[in-house]
Each structure stands twice: as C-alpha cells, then as structure tokens.
Amino acid sequence: MSGHSKWASIKHQKGAKDKARGKLFAKLIRQVEVAAREGGGDIEANATLRTMYAKARAASVPIDTIERAVKRGTGELEGVTYESITYEGYAPGGVAVMIDVLTDNRNRAGAEVRSLFSRMGGSMAEPGAVSWQFHKKGLITIEKGKIDEDALLSLALDAGAEDVKVGEKSFEVITNPQDFDAVKKALADAKIDTSLAEITYIPQNTIKLEEKGAEQMLKLMEVLDEHDDVQKVHANFDIPDDVMEKVAAAAAG
C-alpha cells in the first residue's frame, strides 16, 4: 500500500478518536454543504452529496446537523459561501503534494498553507505543476483476512472495479469515480468490511521514503490536515511497512 493510502487510513483512525473536539465534524459538514450547493440537495441525484452524507454519518455526525448543512448549501438556510481551491507543492525529498481546500477567505487560506509548507521544509508550486502526476479514482481498502484474494478479485471486477492491488496487510480496490458507488455497494452487500472508501487522487508513481523522510512527510501531512480549511491531502510517496513500524515506534517514545 502506498504511503498516501496509509496516511488516509491513519487520518481515518485519528479522526474517530478526535471527533469529540469537533474538528472532524466541522470539515465533514462543510463538505456536505458545498456538495449540496454545487449539485443540489437531492441525495439520490447528487453522487457527491451522497458520498459526503455517508462519510458524515459514518463519523456519527447527527442527521439533523447534516440536513441543516444541506439546506445551507441549497440556500434554504443562510450560510457561509465556501470556495473550493486546490494548492500544489513539493515536500522534502521531491514528493508531489496536492491540497484540497474549502475556504471563505482565499487570501488567508493561501498564505497559511504556504507558511505551513515553508515551515516543514517544502515549497508551493504553480497550478498544474504536480497535478498531472495524479489520477482521480475511487479507492476502497480492505484488511487481509476479511476476504480471500481470489474472491475479492472476482467480486470487485464483476462490480466494475479497474484493479485490485495486494499489499502486505491489505487490499486496495481501484475504480473509476463513476463506478465507485456500485463497487462499494457490492462489497457491502457481500458483508465485506472496508477500512477506507473514498474518491481521491492516486499517484501514477510514488517516491519510496526511508525513516527520516517518512517522519518529515507524515508530519507535513499532519499539520496540513489540522488546518481547518484543508479537506484532503494527496501525495505521491510510499512508506514500506517495516519503515512505518519504526516511525510509529519512535513516535510512541
């Protein structure tokens, strides 16, 4: 599994622990609101809203809170207008990074993201400088032991998946964005638990990081993710499982 996907899993687990602080809720609610504004409030007709709604419910955001966010998005309730921006840059070691932002103040968000990059030893890049290195895909991660590899291949490919990648501890099911819901539903119908399911940007190639580089990269991902306006971070790095274990052990003291 790529380091990019590992970070998504780490963030998912971290979010579940930290959600009482409200930060995770706030980001998910903002995503629901923007999805409703851009595609309408009908969850059946708006695939993005449907995905954001499901993510919010999975994180235990109350239904009435989600529904109010939908109404703010459609204009039924007064709300803040958010702008969607993607920033691009390079982390230490030449790792390409894309940062999806939803903000009510473009100038503030740009200055703060640039500052975070600089503080962590990275640099911002011009639009298009790194985005060509990524493809927008559906990504579903399943821990090994939940399903046999051959059975997963058959099930996922029959449902429309592009590929199934085998990692040391998990499987990654890759789909076109338009086939994501169908593949996710097929896995759910088969009662296969997933550890991650999202539409994301997957790198065409990855840069393998050793322990020091991995520590720097994960710290950058963490500080970016902690920013209120940052919704998602994509990066083309790979961290071998043995290196990840060393990093985790060092962080634990």
N, C-alpha and C positions, 0 to 999 in steps of 0.2 A: 504494500500500500504506500502511496506517495505521502510525503510529509504534509502536503496540502490537505490530504484527506484525513491524516492523523490529527492535524490541528482542528479540523471540523469536528471530529469525534471528541477531542479534548474540550473544545468550546461547548459542545452539546452537554457533556457531563458537568462541566463547570457551571453552565447556566442553570442546570437543575438544582445545584447546591446554592447558588447565589440568588435565585429568583426572588427570595423574600426581600431583597434590597430594592426591588422594583426596576432595576436597570434592564433586565431581560424583558419584562412586561412592556416597558416603555418602547423598546425597539420593535417588538412584535406588533404592538398596537399601531405604531407609526407605519409599519409595512402594510398592515390591513387597510389603514386609512388611504394610503397612496394607491394601493391596488384598486380600491373602490372608486377613487377619483378618476383613475386612468381607464378603467374598464367597466364601470358600472357596479351597482350593488347586488346584482343577481348572481348568487354563488354558483348556480348551475351553468350560466353563460360566461362567467369570468373565471378562466382557469387559474389565473394568478391569484385572484381573491380566494378561490377555493383552497389553493395550496397554503396561502398565508393564514387563512382561517384554521386549517388543520394544524399548522405549526403552533398557533396561539393556543388552541385547545389542548394540544399535547403538552404544552408547558403550564397547563392549568390556569390560563387566563380566563376569568369569568365570562360566561356567554354574554351577559348584558354589557360588559365592558367592550367586548368585540363588536357587538351590534351598534353601540354608540360610535365606535371608530368608523364603522361602515357608513353610518348616517352622516358623520362629519365629512367623509370622503365624497359622498354623493351630494352634499350641500343641504341635507335636511336639518343638520345641526351646524352651528357656527364652529369653525376650527381654523387651525393654522395652515397656511399653504406651504407645503414642502417641495423642494426642488431636488430632483434626482441627478447626481453627478458621479462620474467615475474618474478617480485620480489614478495616475500611473507612476511607477517609480522603480528604483533598484535598491535592494537591500545589500548589506555587506556580502561579498562573495559573488556579486553579479546576479543574484536571484531577482527575477522579474516579479513585480507585485502590482495588483490591481485592487483598488479600494472603492467599494460601492458606498455612497453617502446619500442620506436624505437629510436636508437641512433647510431651515428657514432663513439662513444668512450665508450666502455663498462666500463672501469675502472672509468672514470669520472662520468658516469651515476649512477653506483652502489654506489660510495662514496657519491654523492649528495643525492640520495634517502635515504640512511642510515642516513645521517645527518638530513634530514627533519623529519624522523621517531623519532630520538632521541630527537630533539628539541621540538617535540609535545608530548613527553611522551610515545611513542610507541617503538617497537623493531623489528628488522628484524628477519626473521626465515629462516630455511633451505628450499631448494626446496622440495615441496610436503607436507610441514608441515601443510598448511591450504587449499591447492587447492582441497583436497578430499571433502571439505565441500561445493563445488560449482558444479553446472551442467551448461554446455554450452547450452543456449536456445535462441530462438527468443523472444523478449519482445515488445509488442505493447500496449501503454497506450492510453486510450480514456476517456475524461472527461464525467462524467454523464450528461445526458441531450442531448448528441449528438445522442444517440440511446437507445431504450428500451432494458432492460437486456435480456429478452427472445429472442428478435430479434437478438441481438448480439451473444448470445449463439448459436442459430441456424446457423447464417451466418458463424461465426468463426469455429465452429466444422465441419460444412459441407465442409469448405475450407481446413481442415486438422489440425486445432489447437488442442493442447493437453488439454488445460484447459482455463477457464475464471474465474479470481478471482475478487471479488467485494470488493472495498474499500469504504471509507467514501465519497470520492469525485470523484472517477474514477474507471474504469475497467482496469484490466491487462489481456491481451490475451497472453498466453504462447504457444510457438510452438517448435517443433524440428527445428534445424537450416536449414535442407533441405526443410522444409515446410514453412519457413518464407516468402519467396517471394510470394508464392501462397496466403497465408492468407492476407498479406499486399495488394496484388492486389485486392483480393475480397472485402476488406474494401474500397479501393479507388474506385472500380467500383460501389460500393453502395453509394459513396459520403459521407463516414464517415470520418470526420477529426480526425487525431491522433495527440497527443501531443508529443509522443515519439515512435520511431520504430527502433530497433537495435538488432544485435546479441550480447549477453552479457553473463556473468556468474551469475546465480541466486543461492543464498544460499539455502541449504537444510533446515536450521533452522536459526532463527535470534535472536539476543540479544536485548531486549527492553531497550531503553535508556530514562532516565529522563532528566530534563532540563540541568543540568551541563554536563552530559555525552554527550548529544546531541550537545551542543555548542562545546565541545572538538572534537567530531567526525567530525562535519561539517567543523571545522577549519582545521583539518588534511586533509580532502578531498580537501579543497580549496587550501592549499599550495602545495599538491601533483599535483593537476590538473594544477596549474600555472606553473609548471616546463615544459620547452619546450619539453623535451624528453618523458614525460608521456602522453600517449594517452588515457588511460582509467583506472579508479579505481573501483574495486569491493569490497564490504564489507558486512558482514552479520549482519547488525544492523537494528533495527526497531524504528521509532520515531512516537508515536501516534500523530494524527493531532492537538490535544489540546496542546501538548508539542511543536510541530513545530510552532504553532502560538505564543507561549510565547517566543520562541527563536527568531523568526522574529521580534517581538515587541521590545525585548531587543536590538537587533542589530540596529533597527531603531532609538534607543535613548530614 
